[in-house]
Structures are given as C-alpha cells and as structure tokens.
Amino acid sequence: MLSSVRVTASRLLSGASASRPSSEPLFRAFSATSSGACNSPLSRSVLSSTHSVSAASAHSWTQSSLYHRSTSPCQSATSYSAVRGATELTKDDIVLELLPEEKRRQPPENYLQLNFGEHFTDHMFMVEYDANVKGGSWHSPKIVPYQSLKLDPAALVLHYGQEAFEGMKAYGHQDGKVALFRPRDNFLRLNQTNHRLAMPPLDEEFMVEALKKLVRVDSRWVPHVPLASLYIRPTVIATEAVLGVKVSKKYLCYVIMCPSGPYFKSGFEPVDILVNEAYTRASLRGLGAAKTASNYAAAILAEHECKKEGFAQCLYLDSVERRYVEEIGAMNVFFVLDGKELITPRLTGSILAGITRRTVLELGEYWGLRVTERRTSIKEVIRGIQSGRVTEAFGTGTAAAICPIGMIQYRGTKYEINQHKTGPVARRLFDHITGVQAGKIEDEFNWLEYVNVE
Ligand SMILES: *Cc1c(COP(=O)(O)O)cnc(C)c1O
C-alpha cells in the first residue's frame, strides 16, 4: 500500500521537477520523513560555521531530499553534513529551568469556550544565535517559565520585520498518548522561511527533539478532547540592536504553546468568502511563500474589512495579472470539479506551501481522485460554480484542517457552492485528517510522531 503511494508521489515529483522554473519554491514536495527514521549522525543537518554557507546548504539539502521521496532522507543529508559547522546541539544540551509544581497553573477546562491564543502553557523553549560565537552558531538552548522577552527597542525585527514563524499542533489521544503531526515538515519550512529572510537555519532534528521535550514538560496542557489540541508557535526574530538596515548578527528562536478548542464551534459549517480586489497579499518573488509576519501585515486591513462585511476571509488574487486565485485568508484553497477532481493553485512563489495542502494532495491521490496543481483564474472558478462543475471548495490549514466554502462574493455578486452545504470530499478529508491526528484512524503515511509523556 505504502509503496504504491511512493510510486505515485515520485511520478508527480519527477514531472514537477523537470518543468519547475528555478524561482519556484522547493517546499512543495519534500520528503515526508517518518518518525525516528533519522537518528544517524549524518542526518543531523546543522549549524555550519558561517551563516550564509549554512543557509545555502540548507537549501540544497532541501532540494536534494525534495525530489526523492522513495529514498531515505537520511541518505540525502550526506552532502549537507559535509559543511556542518563546529557547533552541534543535542537535546541533552537543553537546560531546564522549570517552575516548581506549586507555581504551575491549572490549564483551562472548557475548550469550547476557549478563545484561541490567549492562554499559554507554563513553559517555553528558547535558543539563541550569535554570528560571533564559533563563527556563527545557535547556543544556550533552554526550557524556561513562560515570560516576556527582554528586547532592545532597536532590535532589527521591530523595524524591518526579519522574522519567521510556524504553526503546528500536538494532539491528545483517548489512550493518553500525545502526537505531533508531520513536525519535521514544519521545521523544514521554518528553515526555508529563515533562508528567504537571510536568517541562519536550525537543525530540524534538534528542533523536533526540543519541541518534544517542551510538550512533555507541559503535557498536562494537551487537551484529550475531540478536535481540541495544543497549538505550537515556533518563532525566530532578529535581535541585534542596530537601526541600520542589514542582516542581523543575532537571533532568538522560541517556541510557545497554547491550548486550542475546536475550530468549528457550531459544527463543520461552510464559510463565506469575499474576493478582495482592493489589496494584494503577496507579490511575485516577494515573501508570499515564506511564513513571515509581513504577509500578515499586508493582509490585516483586508481581513478586517472582510469581517466587517460579514465574510469569514478574503480570497486573494495574484499580484501580477490580478486574475489567478492564490489563497484565502491564511489558508490554501482547493476546488472540487465534478466531485472527483481536486484542483489547487500551483506554488508560483507567492503562495505558502501548506502542510495540510500537501496532506490533501497526497490523500486525494491515494484515494484515486484526480489531483491537479495549476493556475486557476477567478473567472474559471465563477464559471465553474455557475455551470455546476465546481461541486465544492474549501480552505486548508493547521487551524481548521479543512474549512468548507459555502459562498464566494465576486464583484458584488454572491455565488453559492453546493447549496452552501459541506460536500462529501471536504467531509471525507476532514474526517480522515482529524481522525489520524486524534489517533482514531490508522496512520498509514506515518504522519504522527509521538511525544513520550509517560
Ligand atoms: C500557515 C499558512 C497556511 C497553511 O499552512 P499549514 O501548514 O497547512 O498550516 C496557508 N497560508 C498561509 C499564508 C499560511 O501562513
């Protein structure tokens, strides 16, 4: 079963790599490493001696592992290990400064009433980078009580936005286990964002281990309630205090976590979307493919106006021709044609390569649906809705997994999809993905990685 998946995936990839323009992001199809597969020292892609070299090599490592899903990602890391720098962190280097038991707080209990992102767990992870330490290295990793940052007001991140972040979740199972969903993919993507922002890469194997340690320390905060989870926010910021515009010499990477209730509070209901032509979210060869604050800054007014008009999110068109569909809010977007073909915009450089997006592509392919990544114009979408060819539309992202779209408003006209009801493909994807995450459906693709919480 798994081998057939590999075959189809590598076919997809080889086709994609042959025609891929060099400016296209590499993230789309990198190898999904399965849990625990990469414990050999060679796989410890790390921290090389100079920042620019290491960023470039992270890129080539990514590239080499991208197109060979069927080969072990551990093997493809060999060339990367050759440029490994002097400093190599392991999980044993992480210093624990934990709160005494009596100072730890009681996690919230009613996850249905929980506002997202307001309650943080007792601890956080931190690791610092300094270009002047051992020729540039991450150092002093620690897990400490959740706390405010001490940041110089001139810190580069506050002025020029040199920042990267990730969004991922830990899921509590009924049997007490705690699982992460494709966590390496998040840290690989974080490195791609770091690269685009001229920031040094982090060893993703180390980061997964550090995260597991943090989740373990705060494991009482992991909800074991259907569709609730512990949201995880890794962040990297430029901390050097200087107002000159330049690449920072110092960074802080930290990970904070907050319990999160079910995304759909009143059932798995479709949302309304506005095609917002007044604003562009991301420009070609800009930062749209990077998970960085400025993309959100560019969209915040658009989203605010959408919400005021009663829409859940905006749909953004490409910035060059203003014709092609790119993303909705902070989600990737899919359309279902005739109930059996899945279409999503190709990653052109201004679209974020979602891990849920890839999960949907892989599942769709596995289930025998036709899956196509291609440019999709808003005109084609509207015509497809009118003719009945577009039978469903939905967004994908870690927060919701799948978010069905019931109506799209374009130039003043409302276009309803599937009578504003959740369609069978969205339902099946949602049930399957959330079922695997919750440990209720067999994890055939090895997407889950367990945290040892005893
Ligand atoms: C994070 C994000 C997504 C979704 O990515 P997932 O990995 O699926 O959570 C989509 N679009 C944007 C702009 C994002 O920032």
PDBQT file of the ligand as one rigid body, heavy atoms in Angstrom, charges set to zero:
ROOT
HETATM    1  C1  LIG A 501       0.433  28.687   7.593  1.00  0.00    +0.000 C 
HETATM    2  C2  LIG A 501      -0.250  29.130   6.358  1.00  0.00    +0.000 A 
HETATM    3  C3  LIG A 501      -1.025  28.249   5.571  1.00  0.00    +0.000 A 
HETATM    4  C4  LIG A 501      -1.358  26.835   5.988  1.00  0.00    +0.000 C 
HETATM    5  O1  LIG A 501      -0.250  26.030   6.175  1.00  0.00    +0.000 OA
HETATM    6  P1  LIG A 501      -0.396  24.662   7.009  1.00  0.00    +0.000 P 
HETATM    7  O2  LIG A 501       0.987  24.136   7.045  1.00  0.00    +0.000 OA
HETATM    8  O3  LIG A 501      -1.326  23.813   6.262  1.00  0.00    +0.000 OA
HETATM    9  O4  LIG A 501      -0.923  25.045   8.340  1.00  0.00    +0.000 OA
HETATM   10  C5  LIG A 501      -1.563  28.726   4.396  1.00  0.00    +0.000 A 
HETATM   11  N1  LIG A 501      -1.367  30.010   4.006  1.00  0.00    +0.000 NA
HETATM   12  C6  LIG A 501      -0.637  30.873   4.722  1.00  0.00    +0.000 A 
HETATM   13  C7  LIG A 501      -0.464  32.255   4.243  1.00  0.00    +0.000 C 
HETATM   14  C8  LIG A 501      -0.055  30.469   5.918  1.00  0.00    +0.000 A 
HETATM   15  O5  LIG A 501       0.654  31.345   6.633  1.00  0.00    +0.000 OA
ENDROOT
TORSDOF 0
